[in-house]
Amino acid sequence: MNPPVTLLPLRFLFAGLVAFAGGSTLAAAAESELPAIFNGKDLTGWKNAEGNAFWRVENKVLIGENDAAKKGNMLWTVADYTDFVIEFDVRWKTSTERGVDTGVEMRKPAIQLQLGISGSLKVDMSGSFYTGGKPAYPEVGQAKEAKKLMKPEGEWNTFRIQAKGDTFTCWINGTKAAGYTDAKFSGAAPLGLQIHPGVVMKAEYRNIRAKAL
């Protein structure tokens, strides 16, 4: 008698479920390995934080906002990073035509992941790498599909940045958005959150986690 034909598929189905569960567990474990670098209460672990009028914490959210003089400011981690992964949620609302201009600065010499409107290009370059060179936003490092990956303005979006060797990668809401390779940006440096000068802006961050690789 031939064995019931349902046994083999069920066996594979069970194995698949185990593998899926194991994969989910591994993914969750990998995420848990990113320790928080913002505690949701104050600016412990960040430089120039005490008495800094540009940054404050409300309801577990880190808020960066410029003053009436539209001065710029950088909030830096105490720790330096060379190879690293950082992940965070960020949101903003455009209050003026100029829009929000912020970002995450890393390495020496400085390279930045743009969030919001580029001051030089006057367009939204979120998820793109800014090098300060010519061109300031190399085409290969631009997140050209960022608008499709991001939620509507004012909602939280999750960004993940990895710097490993000479390669920089950005994910937006779990999807790879941009990659850039340049050996020039190799030095260890703190991670910085930017308030761009000359702009009326407010950006909010939460769940900021990072680790050195």
Phi and psi in degrees as a GROMACS rama.xvg file:
@    title "Ramachandran Plot"
@    xaxis  label "Phi"
@    yaxis  label "Psi"
@TYPE xy
-74.2496  145.383  ASN-2
-65.5236  150.797  PRO-3
-55.8873  135.568  PRO-4
-71.2902  -11.762  VAL-5
-82.8162  -17.317  THR-6
-66.3507  -44.0482  LEU-7
-66.1035  -48.4463  LEU-8
-59.9555  -39.4683  PRO-9
-63.6434  -37.8416  LEU-10
-63.0284  -44.4293  ARG-11
-67.7072  -36.7004  PHE-12
-62.7235  -43.3392  LEU-13
-62.4136  -44.6523  PHE-14
-62.078  -38.9229  ALA-15
-65.0194  -39.7509  GLY-16
-64.9356  -39.7376  LEU-17
-63.7655  -44.0308  VAL-18
-63.8362  -41.0882  ALA-19
-63.1612  -45.1691  PHE-20
-62.7193  -41.4932  ALA-21
-64.1136  -40.8097  GLY-22
-63.5877  -40.5779  GLY-23
-64.4496  -40.2445  SER-24
-63.0952  -42.5306  THR-25
-64.4827  -40.6761  LEU-26
-63.7072  -43.4266  ALA-27
-63.3753  -39.0677  ALA-28
-64.5865  -40.5311  ALA-29
-63.0621  -40.0684  ALA-30
-65.5587  -39.4186  GLU-31
-67.669  -15.1886  SER-32
-76.1063  -10.9462  GLU-33
-87.6819  104.715  LEU-34
-75.481  152.191  PRO-35
-69.6054  134.865  ALA-36
-110.519  1.73245  ILE-37
-129.634  119.959  PHE-38
-85.4418  -1.387  ASN-39
78.8255  -0.619685  GLY-40
-117.234  -42.1566  LYS-41
-153.644  -169.066  ASP-42
-104.445  32.612  LEU-43
-58.7365  133.479  THR-44
92.9986  1.3979  GLY-45
-120.763  139.789  TRP-46
-78.7024  155.837  LYS-47
53.8963  32.4487  ASN-48
-89.6461  -38.1336  ALA-49
-69.2224  125.239  GLU-50
74.8692  9.54456  GLY-51
-79.2098  111.292  ASN-52
-74.3988  -9.56269  ALA-53
-88.522  -16.2562  PHE-54
-130.942  137.613  TRP-55
-149.793  164.479  ARG-56
-117.273  126.481  VAL-57
-137.794  125.118  GLU-58
52.0322  45.8638  ASN-59
67.8657  18.2137  LYS-60
-117.122  132.778  VAL-61
-88.6563  120.92  LEU-62
-112.697  126.27  ILE-63
-111.489  125.571  GLY-64
-148.212  134.739  GLU-65
-82.312  175.634  ASN-66
-100.376  -176.055  ASP-67
-63.3809  -26.932  ALA-68
-81.8859  -2.47992  ALA-69
58.6586  37.9961  LYS-70
-73.8966  152.28  LYS-71
-91.9383  166.069  GLY-72
-160.212  150.658  ASN-73
-123.924  134.302  MET-74
-108.404  119.739  LEU-75
-110.22  146.807  TRP-76
-70.9713  149.378  THR-77
-66.1545  -39.579  VAL-78
-78.2365  145.732  ALA-79
-92.6025  150.417  ASP-80
-135.209  140.935  TYR-81
-108.843  -78.9147  THR-82
-91.2531  132.477  ASP-83
-161.991  168.355  PHE-84
-128.992  133.563  VAL-85
-129.355  140.668  ILE-86
-136.34  141.594  GLU-87
-160.226  159.769  PHE-88
-100.768  141.597  ASP-89
-143.463  148.336  VAL-90
-150.204  158.382  ARG-91
-161.011  163.492  TRP-92
-128.045  135.2  LYS-93
-74.594  117.8  THR-94
-97.4327  -16.8971  SER-95
-137.839  171.308  THR-96
-61.7332  -33.1164  GLU-97
-65.5414  -33.8379  ARG-98
80.8015  176.353  GLY-99
-78.1401  137.006  VAL-100
-132.359  100.422  ASP-101
-141.203  -172.406  THR-102
166.587  178.287  GLY-103
-115.424  119.384  VAL-104
-97.8305  144.376  GLU-105
-151.258  162.381  MET-106
58.4582  168.066  ARG-107
-124.906  134.036  LYS-108
-60.4612  164.879  PRO-109
-70.1215  134.639  ALA-110
-127.772  145.678  ILE-111
-131.872  144.005  GLN-112
-92.7735  117.814  LEU-113
-74.338  139.998  GLN-114
-129.68  116.982  LEU-115
96.9814  -154.255  GLY-116
-83.5034  129.507  ILE-117
-71.9384  130.42  SER-118
-67.0737  -32.779  GLY-119
-83.1916  -37.0749  SER-120
-94.5226  -19.0304  LEU-121
62.0165  29.2921  LYS-122
-135.478  160.549  VAL-123
-71.9432  119.006  ASP-124
-117.628  27.3505  MET-125
-52.7197  134.823  SER-126
85.4239  -2.25313  GLY-127
-97.4382  153.213  SER-128
-93.0918  127.481  PHE-129
-103.78  122.405  TYR-130
-104.852  -15.4799  THR-131
78.622  0.325252  GLY-132
-95.1155  -156.367  GLY-133
-124.942  108.489  LYS-134
-75.2534  156.35  PRO-135
-68.1194  -33.002  ALA-136
-117.837  88.9012  TYR-137
-54.8561  136.914  PRO-138
-56.0248  -38.8918  GLU-139
-65.6051  -20.9352  VAL-140
-101.84  14.51  GLY-141
-91.1054  140.685  GLN-142
-91.4447  82.2946  ALA-143
-72.4743  -18.516  LYS-144
-104.922  16.6806  GLU-145
-57.8583  -40.713  ALA-146
-61.5393  -33.3767  LYS-147
-74.1763  -27.9681  LYS-148
-87.3796  -23.3944  LEU-149
-90.2181  149.09  MET-150
-76.7103  166.377  LYS-151
-56.9786  152.072  PRO-152
-52.7895  135.302  GLU-153
97.8375  -14.6137  GLY-154
-95.2758  160.12  GLU-155
-75.1971  133.724  TRP-156
-121.762  139.946  ASN-157
-99.1267  122.255  THR-158
-110.955  142.305  PHE-159
-131.588  128.848  ARG-160
-121.965  134.162  ILE-161
-124.369  130.402  GLN-162
-116.994  116.911  ALA-163
-140.221  113.238  LYS-164
63.6545  -126.916  GLY-165
-98.0697  12.8288  ASP-166
-116.538  132.897  THR-167
-119.307  132.13  PHE-168
-132.268  142.505  THR-169
-126.047  135.512  CYS-170
-116.872  141.406  TRP-171
-119.433  118.797  ILE-172
50.6878  42.1197  ASN-173
89.09  -3.85353  GLY-174
-114.733  133.754  THR-175
-61.0906  128.148  LYS-176
-112.461  -30.8752  ALA-177
-159.906  151.99  ALA-178
-143.214  143.192  GLY-179
-145.631  138.323  TYR-180
-123.517  125.601  THR-181
-162.343  116.318  ASP-182
-72.1295  -12.5861  ALA-183
-64.1964  -34.7639  LYS-184
-90.0793  81.5991  PHE-185
-122.265  -11.0912  SER-186
-84.0078  148.034  GLY-187
-69.1213  143.139  ALA-188
-160.755  159.603  ALA-189
-68.6397  161.176  PRO-190
-89.3224  137.103  LEU-191
-126.02  140.816  GLY-192
-104.289  133.88  LEU-193
-108.124  140.757  GLN-194
-113.314  115.249  ILE-195
-76.0668  136.52  HIS-196
-69.9619  155.476  PRO-197
76.8318  14.4295  GLY-198
-131.675  134.969  VAL-199
-80.7835  111.219  VAL-200
-151.803  155.715  MET-201
-148.828  125.706  LYS-202
-128.779  144.673  ALA-203
-122.259  135.473  GLU-204
-125.283  147.362  TYR-205
-150.35  167.72  ARG-206
50.0996  47.9325  ASN-207
-82.0923  116.753  ILE-208
-132.369  146.136  ARG-209
-158.931  158.189  ALA-210
-154.459  151.68  LYS-211
-77.4883  145.55  ALA-212
